[in-house]
Amino acid sequence: MVSGKPLPPGWSGKNWACQQLGELAQGELLVFCDADVRWEPTGLRAVVACMERYRADTFTVWSTQETVSLAERLVVPLMMFSILSYLPDLAVRKIPWTAFAAANGQCLAFRREAYQKIGGHEAVKNEIVEDIVLGKKTKKSGMRLVMALGNGLVHCRMYHNWRQVREGFAKNILAGHGGQPIFLLISAVFHWLLFIFPWVWLFWGFIAPETQGWFEFPLAAVALGVGARALSAAVSRHNLLDTLLMPVSTVFMTVIAGQSLWWHYTQGGPQWKGRVVKVRR
């Protein structure tokens, strides 16, 4: 058992804990994971094997997310949907641009030399989405970032009800859009056009069937959206029937974005576990 030192000014608690553990660790591979992550017996072996196979300097695992309540089932899988849809694996591994970088702090591994080169957790001591920033720093330093699916070997249940889902995602969503409210607003509008408007168009056609382009265009758009969501659900081991509720998921994410913006403009940062988290630049 290791006792942590008092939290210094300017540090977030998780990043300070990881920094101390990184300094204490003796091995050549450093694996950080959250307390609520569950490992299958062969999980760690698989992480090491993948790092060796792809010669990864930084390696991240997208845990198999366990979802039970309706809010979990309709929101949590969208994290994996976003990664599979907007961040191709080949781009992460092959393209050096930091735009093609993401990481998941639930399971994040480094070669010691790489960890030290990017400055460890001290380099992200006050970041909310420190995992993504560490991934970007890996690429910026000319090293190799690799990500993989948990494939049932690494599990996590992030939240247990709508309040936890809303506040947990609202804590990160603005930072995930570069900290820019305009990008978050554009993203919300884009997803409404992609996943809600086609359904409205389709049902409106039953009222006014003479509308130009009805019925084939909205049906094709609905099928495309549901199909993409279903594909990510199948890959990440989530309920396929929940994909039919993608418009509801989009509304939930809009509420989450609104919560994040409310925190941003009224208290200067997201709220987490009873306190306001402010990033100091």
N, C-alpha and C positions, 0 to 999 in steps of 0.2 A: 504494500500500500504506500503510495506516494502522496504526501501532503503538499498541496499547492501553495505558492506564495501569494501574498495579498495582491489584488488587482492594481496595476500601475495606472496612472492617469493616461487617457487616450487609447486604452485597450478595451476590446470587447472580451467578455468572459471566456467564450469558446476559443477565440484565437490565442488568448494568453495561456490557457490550459494546453493547447496543442503545441505552442512554442516551447513550453517547459518540458513536455514529454519528448519533443523532438530533440532537445538538448540532452536529455537523459538516455535516450535510446542508443544502443551500441551497434546495431546491425547496419548492413549496407542498403537494405530496403526499409523504408518507413511507411507504415500503413496506418492511416487515421480513419476512424469510423465513429459514428454517433452512438450514444448509449442505447438507443432504441433499435439498433440494427441487430438482426439475428443471422448467424452464420451456420450453414450446413457444414458437416465435418470436412468436406472436400473443398469448401469455398476458398479458403486462404491459399491452398495449393493451386487452385485454378487461377487466382489472381497472379501469383508468382509465375506460373506457366505462360500466361498471356503477356506479361511484361517481358519475359525472355523472348517469346516468339516474335513480338512486334518491336523489340528493342526500344521499349517505351522509357522515357525519362520521367514522365508524369502519367499516371494511369488512373482512370476513374471508372467506377462501376455504377450503373443506373440500377439501383436495387429493385427487386420485384416488390412492388408496392401492394400491401394488403389493405383492402378496402371493404368496409362492412356497412356503414350507414349510407343512406342515399347521397348525402352531400359528399362523402368520400368518393363514392363510386362515380359521381358525375364531374368531380373537379380534379381529384388527385391524378387520374390517368392522363389528364391533359398535359401534364409535365412531360410524360414520355411521348405523347402525340406531337408536342412542339419540337422535341429533339429529333424524332424520326422524320418529321415533315420539313423542318427548316434547317437542319444541321446534319447533312449527310456524313456518314462515317468516313468515307474516302476524303472528303474535304477537310475534316478534322485532322486526319493523319498525314495528308499529302500537301495541303496548301498552307503556307506559313503565315498567312494573314491572321491577325488576332480576331477578326470578325468571325472566323470559323473556330472558335474556342468555347468550350463549355466544360463544366466539371460538376460533380455531385459530392458535397462534403460528407454525405452518409458513408461513402467509401472512397477514399482518395489516397493513392500510394505514390511514393517518389523514390527514385534512387537518391541516396544521401547527397551525392555530388550535385545533382540537379536541385534538390531542396535548398542546399546552401547557396547555390548560384543565384537563385531567384529571391533570396533573402528570407526564406522560411516564412513562418506566420507573422514575423515582425514586419514584413513588407506589406501585410494586409491587416495590421493590428486593429484598425477601426472600421474595416469594411463589413457591410451587412452580408453581401454575397461573396465572401472571401474565396469560396471554391472557384467561382467563375474567374475572379481576378487572378488567382494562382494559375489557372489554365492559360489565361492570356499572357501572363508573365513567362510561362514556359515557352510559348511560341515566340514571344518577343526576344527571348534569349537564344533563339535558334535551336531549341531542343524539341524533342518529339512528344506530342500529347496523343494519347490513345484512350478511347473510351469503349466500354463493353456493357452489354445487358447482364443483369444479375442472373438470369436464366434459372431462377429457383434456388440458386446457391447462396444468395445474399438477399435477405428479406427486411422489410421495414414497414411498420404501420405508423405513418406520420401523425395522423390526427384521429379523433374519435367522434366528432360531431360537427355540425355546421359552424358553430362559433369558432372552434379551433381551426377548421379549414379556412374560414374567412380571414381570421386574424393572421394565421400562418402564411398564407399566400399573399395577403396584403402587405406583410412585412417585407417581402422580397420582390414583389412584382415591379415596383417603380425602379428599384436598383437594377433589375433585370432588363429594363428598357433604357439603360444608360443614365438613370436618374433624371430623365427628361420627360416632364408631363406630356409634352406634345407628342412624343413617340408612343406613349401609352394610350393617348386618345386616338391616334391614327390606327394603332393596333386594334383597339376596341371597335372602331368603325369598320375596319377591314373584315373582322371576324363576324360582325353582324351582317355585312353584305354577303359573306361566304356561307354562313350557316343558318341564318334566320330569314333573310330576304327571299331566297328560293322557296322556302316553305310558305311564306306569305303570298308570294306570286302564284304558287301552285293552288292554294286554297281559294285565292281571289278568282282564279279562273273558273271555279265552279259557280261563282256568282255572275261573272261576266265572261263566259266561254268564248266570246268573239274577240277577246283580247289577242293582239298580234303575238304570235310565238307560243301561245299556250296550246298544248299541254307539254310538248316535248322538251322545250328549253328548261323550264323550272324543274321538271322531273329529272332531267339529266344532271342539273346542278345539285339537286337533293341527293341523287345517287352518288355523285362524285364526293360530296362532303361526307355522307354516311360511310361510303366505301373506304375513304382515307382513314376515317376514325376507326372503322372496324379492323382495318389492317393493323393499325398500331395496337389496338386492343388484343388482337390475336398474338402479336409478337410479344407484348408485355404481360400476357396472361391475365387479361381483365375480361369482364362480362361483355359478350358481344351484343346482347340485347340493349345494354345501356347506351350503345352508340346511336340508337334511334332517338334518344333524348338529347342529342347534341345541341339543339336550340336552347334547351333548358340549361345545359352546361355553359353555353355562351352567355346567357343572362346571369348565371351565378358568377362568372368571371367578370362581367361588367360591374356587378355589385362589389366584388373584391377590388377592382380597379378604382371604383368610387371611394371605397374605404381608404385605400392607399393615398389617393389625392386629398381626401379630407384631412388625414393625418399630416400630410406634407404641408398643406397651407394653413392649418390651424395650430399645429404644435411643432412644426419644423422637422418632423421625422416620424417613422413608424413606431407604433407602440408594441412592446413585447414583454410579457410577464410583469405587467404593472409599471413599466418604465418606458420612457421615450428613448429611442435609439437614434442618435444623431451622428452622422458621419462628419468628421472634422477633416477639412482639406488644408 
